[in-house]
Amino acid sequence: MRNSPAAITPKVASTLFAVLVAWKHLSVGTAKVLPAQARLPPAWEHHFKSVYYFQFGGALSYGWDCMVSLQRLFLQDADPGLRNASRHVWTPRANEADAAILGLWGVAMCPCSGGSRGSPSPPMRQDRTSTTPRGRQHLPPPCKVSRRGQAGLARSGAERSGAGPAAAGRGGKAAAVAIMRAPPGLVRLLAVRGWGRAPRRSLSAMSGYITEQRGRPNSADYRLYFKNADGKYISPFHDIPLFAGSKEDKEIPAKRSRSTGSEVLFNMIVEVPRWTNAKMEIATEEPLNPIKQDIKKGKLRYVANIFPHKGYIWNYGALPQTWEDPNHTDNNTGCCGDNDPVDVCEIGSKIHSSGEIVQVKVLGVLAVVDEGETDWKIIAISVDDPDAHKIHDIDDVRKHKPGYLEATVDWFRAYKVPDGKPQNHFAFNGEFKNKDFAVEIIKSTHEYWKALLHKKADGGNVKCTNVLVRSSPFCCSEEDALSIVQSAPVHVNGDSVSPEVDSWYFFPK
């Protein structure tokens, strides 16, 4: 390390650090009195920082970086030049070591807290805002952060490390002691950055399903397999329950109370994230039904960007344990089913990932007639979406998301035209049916799926291999499921996507 001493003892390093802290606090208190030349020269600051890189390694020096950034954020009135020179965006590493460093060093370093025993506090803005790279954020009063909130900093910090809840429980205790002793000024800044809040656990995050990639992304051999919370490979089509909150081998609907009563929640398997083009879908004709990219005429399938849309305009996916029976003629559409699970358009504000299991509430349904087949499109919203509490039926979508339903009809009418196919048509003249109608469609397709899985209906090439539906003759062992996954190519880096995928297509109205 350039300009670093050849050897230095911890005692000497600690002494130098204490001198540095005292000097910087002196410059804080006299920022508007002393000229800039009287403050710590940048070269010295770099030297002491290098000392810490040399002696204590990356973790402690990162804590030093955080403290420098903290001081810069709190000294905006004291030294505008320092504010403008700052290019460091403080993002907590969020492990217990960082939390402890921030908590213990914050007592000495944070100038707004008075934690340095006699060091003067810098002048602060009267409107109590902080100008950060994210914009102006209003800060709470300095002494209003509760000790409960401070304990939350340690807990959320440990859990954000990626070490998992167990590590958060072990290392979080030590970090909690440090954070509890941290000055209110430090806690206030961390709260603005999001550490003051316990991590939000969405219902979908607690579902416990994970995915495993096999093959090469953006190629014909790419597959996305599913595991449950027990680490068993499963079929997303057959083993994930339709009703959210029910056991994997049960079929009992879960209820979620709201102000107007209760409503049934459903699991949705996300196949295509919003604004993407790759036509990802559950491989119904393969064992364990992984997600793959559709292929037409030997080429990977991408939906066109029909102006003004970009790819899919919702998170697109399917409801597990549903099946549109190709042998059954629907009374509403006059057409048979398309031999697939029921499709879902999730209209929430978050872009979900392919393979994510999202718990949704159903709002309505659109009946698409696609090449002579019935293809129901359920309109739903994630229960974790900020707007979910005010959107309960299809009319609420028109009220709170004006134009979205009309755009949905236009999208489904024309999305196959760039591939040389005719426009799709709709039952009910393209009118959306309400939630109650949609739920009845889901229940009927769930019954068709039960018949399929118990050999009471002919699914043609549909693979019914499952691990958890024990009453099904297609139920296989965990070892068989493992061998199916291991037979797929191992995961490697993906191919690039052709620039043509991003091209616009203008469809005459």
N, C-alpha and C positions, 0 to 999 in steps of 0.2 A: 504494500500500500504506500503510495507516494507520500513523502513528508511525515511518515509515521515513525516513532522512535523504535529503535531496535528491540528494546525490552522495557516493560513497564509493569510495576506491581499493581495489584488491585487497590492497594491503599493509596498509592500515588494517583491512580486514575480517579478514584473516588474524590480525592482532594481537588483535583483539577476540575472535576465535574461540579463540585460544590462552588468553587470560585466562579465557574462559568454561570451557574444559576444565579449567584449573588450579583454578578456583573449585569446580567440580562435584566434582573429585577430592578437594578439601579437605573438602567436605561429606560425601563418601563415607566418608573415613577417620575423621571425627569425628561420624558420624551419631548415635551414642549418647552423645555428649559435649556437642556444641553444641546449643542450643535451635533450634527450627525457624526462629525469626526471624533467625538468623545465616546461614542458607543463602540461596541465590540466590532473590530474589523472583520469583514467577511472571511478573510484568509484564516483568522483565528478560529472562527466558527467552523470552517471546513476542517481545520486541524484537529479540533477537539472531537468533531464527528468521526474523523478518520481514526482517532485513538480508540473510540468505542467500537468501530468496525473491527479494529485490530484485536482489541482485548476481550470483548464480550460477544462478538459475533452478530449475525444479522438480526436476531430477535430483539436484543436490547437496543441496537441502533435504530431499529424500526420504531421502538417506543420513543426514542429521541426525535425521529422524524415527525411522529405524531404530535409531540409537545411543541416543536417548532411551528407546525401547522396550527395548533391550538392558539399559540401566542399571536400568530399572524391574524387569525380570525378575530381575536379580541382586541387587536390594536389598530383597528381600521381608522379611528379618529386620531389616534396618537401619531401614526406615521403613514400617510397616504402612499408615500413612495414604497414602503414595505408592502402595503396591500397590493399595489399594482404590480410589484415584482413577483408576487407569489404565483407560482404555477403548479403548486402541489395540491392535488385533491385528496383530502384525507378520507380514506376508506378503511375502516377497522378490519384487521385480519380476523378478528372475532374468535380468537381461541383464549383459553384460560390464561396463558402466559401474557398475552397482550393486555387482557383485562386487568391482571394483577399489576402490570407495569403502569398502565394508565391510572389505576386507582392509587397506587403508592406514590408514584412520581407526581401525580396531579396535585397532591398537597403542597409540594414544593414549587411546582411549575406554574400552576394556573393562576394568573395574576388577578383575576376578577374575584377570587374566592377569599383572598386574605389568608390563604393557607400557608404562606411562607413566613408567618410570624413577623409581622412588622413591615412587610413589603407593601408599599402603597399600591392601591388599585388604580388602573388606568381609567380615564374618563370614558363613559359608554354613551351610546346614542340614547336620546330620550324616548324614541319610539320603540326601543328594544327590538331592533331588527338586525339581521346579519346578512351582509351581502356576500354570497358564496357563489361558486360556479353554477349552482342550481337556481340562483335567483334570490330575491328577498324573502326571508323566512322569519316569521314572528317568533320571538323567543318568549317563553314563560318567565314570570318574575323569578329572581335568582334564588329565593329561599322557599319556593313553593313545591319543590320536588320532594315527594314523600320518600321515606326510607324503603317502603315497599317497592316504589318505582326504581330506587337505586339497586335493590336486590334483583329486580328484573333485568338490569343491565348485565349483570354477571351471568344470569341464566340464559338470556338471549345471546350474549356474546359467545358462550361456550357452545350453544347449539348451532350457531352459524358457522362454526369452524368446520363442519362436515364430519366431526368425530362421532356424531350420533347422540341420542339421549343419554346413554350410559356414561359417555365421557363428560357430557354436560353435568350429570349428577355428581361425578367424582371431582373433576377439576373445577366445576362451578362453585363448589363450596369455598375453596381457597380464593377464587376470584371474587366471590360475594363479599368476603371479609374486606378485601381491598376496596371494592367499589363502595361499600357502606361507609368507609372512612374517607371517600373522595369528597372534595369540596363541592358545594352546590353548583359552582360555575362550570366545573367539569361535567357534572351530571347533566346540567342543562344543555350543554353542547352535544353530548352523546344522545340525549333525548331527541334533539332536533334531527340528528343523523339516523334515528330509528332504533337506537339501542335501548331506549327507555321503555319500549313496548315489548311485551312477550311475543314471541314469534306466532304469527297467525297460522293455525292449523285448519286448513280447509277440509271439508268432508272428503273431497277426492284425494287429498294427500294422505288421509288416514285409511284409505281403502286397502293399502298394503300391496298393490300390484306393481310389479316391475317388468321391464322389457329387456330382451337380449337380442342384439343385432347379430345377424349371420350374413355372410356373403358380402358383396361390394355394393355400397350405396350408389344409387343412380344407375343400376344395372339390372338385368333380368333375373339375376340370382340372389338379389337382396331379399332378406326376410327379417321380420320383427316378431320374435316369439315372446310369450307371456309366462310369467311365474306369479304364483300367489304368495301370500305372506309366509307360508310354510316352506317356500323354496321349491315347490312342485311346479313342473312345467304343465301348463293347462291350455285348453282351447278358449280363446276369448269369445268365440261364437257360442259355445255350449256350457262352459264352466263358470263364467262370470254371471251372477244372477241378474235377472232383469230388474227386479225390485231392489232399490238401494236399501242397505241395512239388513237384508236377509242373509241367512247362512248360505254358503255356496251350494249346499246340497238340499236346500229347502226352497220353497216358493211362497214365502209369507211376505206380503207387502209391508214396507215400513211406512210409518206415518210421520209427518212433520207438521206441528201445529202452527197456525198463524191466526191473525186477527179474525178471519172469516170462517175459521174451522180448521180442517185438516185436508191435506192433499197428498197423493201418492207420489213418491220420488222414484226416478228411474236411473239406472246406470247407463251411461253413454260411452262407447268406445270411439275415441277420436281417431279417425283415419287420415284426414287432411286438415292441417292447420289453415286458418284464414290467411288469405293473400298469397297462398302458394298454388302451384300449377300441377304438380305431379299427382296423377290419379292413383292414390294409394287406396287399397281396399283389403278387406278380410278375404283371404284365399279360401273360399268355401270348398274348393275341390282338392284341398291338400290336408293331410292329417295334422291335427292340432290347429289348423286354420290360422297361420301367421298372417301378418299384414305384409302385402307385397305391392309392387307397382303394376298396374294393369298393362297389358300388351295387346296392341291391335296391329294386325298385318306385320307381325315380327318386330314392331317398334314400341318402345316405351311410350306410354300415353300421357300426354300433358293437355290440360284444358286450355283453350285459347283465352287471351285477354280481350274480351269483347268490350269495347269502349262504352262507358268509362270505368269498367270493372278491372280489377287485377286478380286473376286466378279465382279461387273460391271466395265468396263474399261472406262466409260464415265459417266457423269451425264445423267441419263436415264429418259425419261418422255414422254409427249404426247402434241399434239397441240389441244387446245380446239376448239369446234365448227367444228370438222372434224369427219368423220365416214366412215369406209370402209364397204360398203354395201355388206352383205353376199348374196344378191340376184343378184348382178351384176358381170358378168364375165369380168375380166380385159383383154383388148386386148393384153397387153404386156406379162402378165404372164400366161394367159389361165386359171386362177383360180379366184374364188370369194373372196370377202373381208372377214376379220376375225371378223367383227361385233364390232370393237373397234375403238377408236380414232387413228389417225396416230401417230406412235412412233417417238421419237426424240432422237438422241445421241448427246449431247452437248460436244464438244471436248476442251473446254477452260481449263485454268489452275486452276481455282477455283473449290473447292468442294462445291456444293450447297446443301441446305437442302431439305428434303422431304416437299412438299407443297409450295416451293418457286416459285414465278412467275418470269421467266427470259425472257427478251426480246432478241431475237436471230435473226441472219441473216442466211438464208439457204445457204448451200454450195453445196449440192448434195444429192443423194438418192441411197440406196441399196435395191433391190427387193428380199426379202426373201420369199421362199415358205415353209411355216411352216405347216406340216401335211396337205398338199393339199390346204392351204388357202394363199391368197396374204397378205403379212405383210410388208408394206413399212417401211423402216428405214431411216428417214431424218437425214442427217449429218448437224449439225449447230454449230454456235459458238456465245457465248454471245457478245452483242455489247459492253459490258464493259471490255471484255478481252483485256489484253495488246497486243495480236497478232491480234485482230480483224481488225485493220486498214490495215493489209497486207495480210489477207486471205479473198478472195472474191468468190472463186469458188473451185471446187473439186481438180483441179490441184495445187492450192496454198497449199492445205493440204498436198499433196505429197511432195511439196517443203519444207515447213516449219515444218512439223511434219512427217518426213520419217518413214515408218513402221506402222503408226497408222491405215491406211486403211486396210493394209494386216492383222493386228492383229484383226481388226473388223470383217473381213470375217471369220477368223479362229474361233473367239469367237461365232458368230452366227451359224456356221456350227456344233459346237460340244457341245454347252452348255446344251443340253438336253440329251446327251448320258449317263452321270452318272445316270440319272433317268430311264435308260433302254429303252429310245426311240431312233429311228434312227436319223442319221444326217439330218440336214436341207439342202435344196437345194436353188439355186438362179436362178432367171431369168437373162438373158444377160450374162450367164456364170460367174456370180459373179462380173461383171464389174459395177463400180459406174457410175451413170448418173450425168450429170452436174446440175448446179443450175437452169437453165431454165426448164429443164425436171422436177426437183423436185417441182418447184413452180406450174407447171401445175398439178402435182399430188395433191398438197395441195388444189388448187382451185377446182378440181373436187370432192375431198372428202368433201370440204366445201359445195358444192351444194347437195351432198348426205345427209349431216347433215341437211340442210334446209328442204329437203323433209321429213326426219325423224321427225323433230320437228313440222311439219305441217300435219302430218298423211298422207303423200303422199308416204310413204315407210314403209315396215313392218320391224320393228326392233326386233321382237320377245320379249324377256324378257328385253330389254333395257328400263330403266326408263328415261323418258324425262321431269320429274318434274323440273321446273325452276321458277325463280322469276322475271327475267328482260326481257325476250323475250315476250313482251306483245301480239304480234300477234299469239303466239302459243297457241293452246287449252290446252296445258299442264302447262301453267303458273299458279302458285299458289300464295296465299297471303303471306305476311311476317309472319302472325300468324301461318299459316300452316307450313311454313318452320321452325319456331321456335319449334313447337310441334314435328316435325320430329327429330330435334337435341336433344330435351329434352327426347325423348323416348329412346335414346341410353344410355348405362351405363355411369355413371360419371367416370371421369378420376382418376385412382389410379396408384400406383407404378407398374412398369412392372416386368415381369418375366425375369430370366436370360436366355441367349441364350446358347444352347448346344455347348460344345467345338468342336463337330464334324463339325460345320459350318466352322471352320478355317482349316480343313484338305485339303491337296493337292490331286488333281486327275490328274494322268498322262495319257494322251491320245496318243496312238501310231499314229505317222504321216504316 
